[in-house]
């Protein structure tokens, strides 16, 4: 007797329209993000920009916000991949209600409302606090290098710019001299063209020369500002012409990014900062800077925590990159108990050996003694397991390893959006 199988007819029409819960079960993250956006987030900064009554109705801004937030929680950042997921993935359909915006619509919406989308970070952070995921008992800070949307091979040092600028100037001058002695009567040779257009190879070099001159002017302006900042107020001597470091580099694709050291060598990067609460690894403050140094970011990040949540943390820990007399003094002024590494401890040694160990009686020396006395009971031992896993979750689990936008302001907003998605995942898991 032949075996019977269940009927299978992919082209079978539905008698009644199905509900989305028939495809995606209740309690799924897609339902959570959609309902949170609709019911709990204030989108007035986005909705108020739509005041034109004419024209074809656009996709609902709340749907687009929910789509972007959910896509980021799933590690889907490209507008083309988001649009593809709206067609192929039922969890994305649960967010959009089976609507299918194309990649251009998604990209334009994100670019247009990037600042407002970054502003949702604080609203999600408040929800995390209400859910008991933020205690502000111990906050750990750290930074990670994230690749810029630019190649390091598109960067050029100042001395190389000078050489290239001279080379291009000579090439262009040579062609112009040749064009000047060309017989102007050969109109038939050029047909409908005037005959005095620059060839493509010259036009490209002229454009390249223009970019090099702009980059050189920017580096010279930076050197002038630095010299002005270093000049003492009581110094009446006329300032010397600013000297540009010959090794100073500028990237032609994203001039605000910098070449920074990473574990894989030197890359064109931004320095992404995060302050993480120890209760549930929720990011309570974030920022992006265009310098590889972490030290100047400690106090601004602590102030951001208070601005976001209304109060400051009790304990703050960070690695040796944040340790300085100024930072320790600032933490004491803010009445925050700091645990900052004073140096990198080598294997087989009892104490850290580093230039930051400080002189006897200095704040750095006192911090070294505080860490030594605390031993394994010191809150500093929790730093690695608080903040560093967050970067692993963002880079490895979510797959965010390179910025999509260019320019420091846009990159800061993009990083804030990524951190918002990270906090959303914490909130989803806590309420599941």
Secondary structure, 3 states (H helix, E strand, C coil): CCCCCCCCCCCCCCCCCCCHHHCCCCCCHHHHHHHHHHHCCCCHHHHCCCCCCCCCCCCCHHHHHHHHHHHHHCCCCCHHHHHHHHHHCHHHHHHHCCCCCCHHHHHHHHHHCHHHHHCHHHHHHHHHHHCCCCCCCEEEEEEEEEECCCCHHHEEEHHHHHHHHHHHHHHHHHHHHHHHCCCCCCHHHHCCCCCCCCCHHHHHHHHHHHHHHHHHHHHHHHHHHHHHHHCCCCCCCCCCCCCCCCCCEEECCCCCCEEEEECCEEEEEEEEEEEEECCCCEEEEEEEECCCCCHHHHHHHHHHHHHHHCCCCCEEEECHHHCCHHHHHHHHHCCCEEEECCCCCCCCCCCCCCHHHCCCCCHHHHHHHHHHHHHHHCHHHHHHHHHHHHHHHHHHHCCCCECCCCCHHHHHHHHHHHHHHHHHHHHHHHHC
